[in-house]
Amino acid sequence: MGSCPLTPLPPLPLLPSLSPVPPMPPHMPTHTPPIEARPRVLLIGCAALAREITALAKLNGWSHLATEWLPATLHNRPEEIPAAVARRLDEASDQYDEILVAYADCGTGGRLDEVLEPRGVRRLPGAHCYSFFAGSEIFDALHEEELGSFYLTDFLVRNFDRLVVRGLGLDRHPELRSSYFENYRRVVYLAQTRSEALMASARDCAERLELEFEHRFTGLNPLGAALGIGNSGPSAHEDGSWSD
């Protein structure tokens, strides 16, 4: 049987040449996938202010604020505050648009300002945290009225035994009370909340120190104004209802 001639296969069709994609007109914006926003402001502060500043952040919607807290026990060793703040500032200096330090001078004798000023970082005003809790005018009036005033805040009332009694060694040497507090005449409780339990505890603190007792309600507005972060001053909560 003779062989059949092979019919050649038709050539494969040529693919159309691909033209380069024309550049996007300059007026058409390119789409960039969203990236997770990071807080623009870092607040480095004393843990004694953590409860109140956290409440202010929630009440005022400060979603751009990140917070870090240093131990409140540094107040018993104020000479260590500037170095502790400086270490954290150096670690975070290029991570945020702004850094705020939530300390007053707090017994550092100006050494905290020596750390902050060259870095362009601001702190809370005044010599003590009591000043911005009460507001500078009220605190100055209280101070002028009685120099021998020992101030309590909600935090100090809650932590009186840890920071005052044990912190000053009064649990081991109660006889030191007269030495530490001989120049004091009264306890002034600057209350951020209206709490009967805290009020009773504050009165007990004054009795244990054998000092007269005075109470001033401050709320959160003076602290919020001192922080200067966006909206501040939750006036709707000035009855103290922001807390528990």
C-alpha positions as CSV (number, residue, x, y, z in Angstrom):
1,M,0.0,0.0,0.0
2,G,1.5,3.3,-1.0
3,S,2.1,6.0,1.7
4,C,0.0,9.1,1.8
5,P,1.7,12.3,1.6
6,L,1.7,14.3,4.9
7,T,-0.2,17.5,4.7
8,P,1.7,20.2,6.5
9,L,0.0,21.8,9.5
10,P,-1.0,25.3,9.2
11,P,1.3,27.8,10.8
12,L,0.4,28.9,14.3
13,P,-1.3,32.3,14.4
14,L,1.0,35.1,15.5
15,L,0.1,36.7,18.8
16,P,-0.5,40.4,18.4
17,S,2.4,42.4,19.6
18,L,1.9,43.8,23.1
19,S,2.2,47.5,23.2
20,P,3.7,49.1,26.3
21,V,1.1,50.3,28.8
22,P,0.9,54.0,28.4
23,P,1.9,56.0,31.4
24,M,-0.9,57.1,33.7
25,P,-1.9,60.7,33.1
26,P,-0.5,63.0,35.7
27,H,-4.0,64.1,36.8
28,M,-5.0,60.5,37.8
29,P,-3.9,59.7,41.4
30,T,-2.2,56.4,42.0
31,H,-3.8,54.1,44.6
32,T,-1.7,53.4,47.7
33,P,-2.8,50.6,50.0
34,P,-3.7,52.0,53.4
35,I,-1.1,51.5,56.0
36,E,-1.7,51.4,59.7
37,A,-1.6,54.8,61.2
38,R,0.7,55.2,64.2
39,P,0.2,57.6,67.0
40,R,1.5,61.1,66.3
41,V,2.1,62.0,69.9
42,L,3.9,60.1,72.6
43,L,3.3,61.0,76.2
44,I,5.9,59.8,78.7
45,G,4.6,60.4,82.2
46,C,4.4,59.5,85.8
47,A,2.2,56.5,86.6
48,A,0.5,58.6,89.3
49,L,-1.2,60.4,86.4
50,A,-2.1,57.3,84.3
51,R,-5.7,56.8,85.4
52,E,-6.7,60.4,84.8
53,I,-4.8,60.9,81.5
54,T,-6.2,57.6,80.2
55,A,-9.7,58.8,81.1
56,L,-9.1,62.2,79.3
57,A,-7.9,60.3,76.2
58,K,-11.1,58.3,76.1
59,L,-13.4,61.2,76.8
60,N,-11.8,63.4,74.2
61,G,-11.0,60.8,71.5
62,W,-7.2,61.2,71.6
63,S,-6.7,58.3,69.3
64,H,-3.4,59.8,68.1
65,L,-1.9,59.6,71.6
66,A,0.4,56.8,72.8
67,T,1.3,56.7,76.5
68,E,4.2,55.2,78.5
69,W,4.4,55.3,82.3
70,L,7.4,55.6,84.5
71,P,7.1,54.3,88.1
72,A,5.4,56.6,90.6
73,T,8.0,55.6,93.2
74,L,10.5,57.8,91.4
75,H,8.9,60.6,93.4
76,N,10.7,59.3,96.4
77,R,14.0,59.5,94.4
78,P,13.4,62.6,92.2
79,E,17.1,62.8,91.3
80,E,16.5,59.7,89.1
81,I,13.6,61.3,87.1
82,P,15.7,63.2,84.6
83,A,17.8,60.2,83.6
84,A,14.8,57.9,83.3
85,V,13.0,60.4,81.1
86,A,16.2,61.0,79.0
87,R,16.6,57.3,78.3
88,R,13.1,56.9,76.9
89,L,13.3,60.1,74.9
90,D,16.4,58.9,73.2
91,E,14.7,55.6,72.3
92,A,11.6,57.2,70.9
93,S,12.9,60.5,69.4
94,D,12.4,59.6,65.7
95,Q,9.2,57.6,66.1
96,Y,6.7,60.3,66.8
97,D,5.8,63.8,65.6
98,E,5.7,65.1,69.1
99,I,6.7,63.9,72.6
100,L,5.1,65.4,75.7
101,V,6.5,64.7,79.2
102,A,3.8,64.5,81.9
103,Y,5.9,65.6,84.8
104,A,6.2,68.9,86.5
105,D,9.6,69.8,87.9
106,C,8.7,67.3,90.6
107,G,11.7,68.0,92.9
108,T,14.4,67.7,90.2
109,G,15.6,71.2,90.9
110,G,15.5,72.2,87.2
111,R,17.5,69.1,86.0
112,L,14.5,67.7,84.2
113,D,14.3,71.0,82.1
114,E,18.0,70.5,81.3
115,V,17.1,67.2,79.7
116,L,14.0,68.5,77.9
117,E,14.9,71.9,76.5
118,P,17.8,70.8,74.2
119,R,15.4,68.2,72.7
120,G,12.6,70.7,72.2
121,V,10.3,68.6,74.4
122,R,7.7,70.3,76.7
123,R,6.5,69.2,80.1
124,L,3.6,70.0,82.3
125,P,3.8,73.4,83.9
126,G,4.6,74.1,87.6
127,A,6.8,72.7,90.3
128,H,4.5,69.8,91.4
129,C,1.7,67.8,89.9
130,Y,-0.7,69.3,92.5
131,S,-0.4,72.6,90.6
132,F,-1.9,71.3,87.3
133,F,-4.4,69.1,89.1
134,A,-5.9,72.1,91.0
135,G,-5.1,74.7,88.4
136,S,-2.3,77.2,89.0
137,E,-4.4,80.0,90.4
138,I,-6.2,77.7,93.0
139,F,-3.0,76.0,93.9
140,D,-1.1,79.2,94.4
141,A,-3.9,80.5,96.6
142,L,-3.9,77.3,98.7
143,H,-0.1,77.5,99.0
144,E,-0.2,81.1,100.1
145,E,-3.0,80.4,102.5
146,E,-1.0,77.6,104.3
147,L,2.6,76.8,103.4
148,G,2.4,73.7,105.6
149,S,0.0,71.8,103.3
150,F,0.5,68.1,102.4
151,Y,-1.4,67.4,99.2
152,L,-3.2,64.2,98.3
153,T,-4.7,63.2,94.9
154,D,-6.9,60.2,94.1
155,F,-3.8,58.2,93.3
156,L,-2.0,59.1,96.5
157,V,-5.1,58.2,98.6
158,R,-5.3,54.8,96.9
159,N,-1.6,54.2,97.4
160,F,-1.0,56.0,100.7
161,D,0.4,53.0,102.5
162,R,2.7,52.0,99.7
163,L,4.1,55.4,98.8
164,V,3.9,57.3,102.0
165,V,3.8,54.9,104.9
166,R,6.2,52.2,103.5
167,G,7.9,54.6,101.1
168,L,9.0,56.8,104.0
169,G,9.7,53.9,106.3
170,L,6.9,54.9,108.7
171,D,5.7,51.3,109.0
172,R,9.1,50.4,110.5
173,H,9.9,53.7,112.3
174,P,6.6,55.4,113.2
175,E,8.5,57.9,115.3
176,L,9.8,59.5,112.1
177,R,6.3,60.9,111.4
178,S,7.0,63.9,113.6
179,S,10.3,64.6,111.9
180,Y,8.9,64.3,108.4
181,F,5.7,66.2,109.0
182,E,6.6,68.7,111.8
183,N,6.2,71.7,109.4
184,Y,2.9,70.6,108.0
185,R,-0.4,71.8,109.4
186,R,-3.0,70.2,107.1
187,V,-3.8,67.6,104.5
188,V,-5.5,69.0,101.3
189,Y,-7.2,66.3,99.3
190,L,-7.4,67.4,95.6
191,A,-10.1,65.0,94.4
192,Q,-10.5,64.1,90.8
193,T,-13.6,62.1,91.5
194,R,-16.5,62.4,93.9
195,S,-16.1,59.1,95.8
196,E,-17.3,58.7,99.3
197,A,-14.9,55.8,99.8
198,L,-11.9,57.9,98.7
199,M,-13.1,60.8,100.9
200,A,-13.2,58.5,103.9
201,S,-9.7,57.2,103.1
202,A,-8.3,60.7,102.7
203,R,-9.7,61.7,106.1
204,D,-8.1,58.6,107.5
205,C,-4.7,59.6,106.0
206,A,-5.0,63.0,107.6
207,E,-5.7,61.4,111.0
208,R,-2.8,59.1,110.7
209,L,-0.5,62.0,110.0
210,E,-2.2,64.0,112.9
211,L,-3.0,66.9,110.5
212,E,-6.1,68.9,109.8
213,F,-8.1,67.9,106.7
214,E,-9.4,69.9,103.8
215,H,-11.1,68.8,100.6
216,R,-11.1,70.4,97.2
217,F,-12.8,68.8,94.2
218,T,-10.8,69.5,91.0
219,G,-12.2,67.1,88.3
220,L,-10.1,66.6,85.2
221,N,-10.4,70.0,83.5
222,P,-7.3,71.6,84.9
223,L,-5.2,68.6,84.0
224,G,-6.7,68.5,80.5
225,A,-5.9,72.1,80.0
226,A,-2.3,71.7,81.2
227,L,-1.8,68.8,78.7
228,G,-2.8,71.0,75.8
229,I,-3.7,68.0,73.5
230,G,-6.4,68.9,71.1
231,N,-9.8,69.1,72.8
232,S,-9.5,69.0,76.5
233,G,-11.7,69.5,79.5
234,P,-14.6,67.0,79.6
235,S,-17.1,69.5,81.2
236,A,-19.9,66.9,80.9
237,H,-18.1,64.8,83.4
238,E,-17.1,67.4,86.0
239,D,-19.3,65.6,88.5
240,G,-16.6,62.9,88.7
241,S,-18.7,60.4,86.8
242,W,-15.8,59.5,84.5
243,S,-14.4,57.1,87.0
244,D,-15.6,53.7,88.2
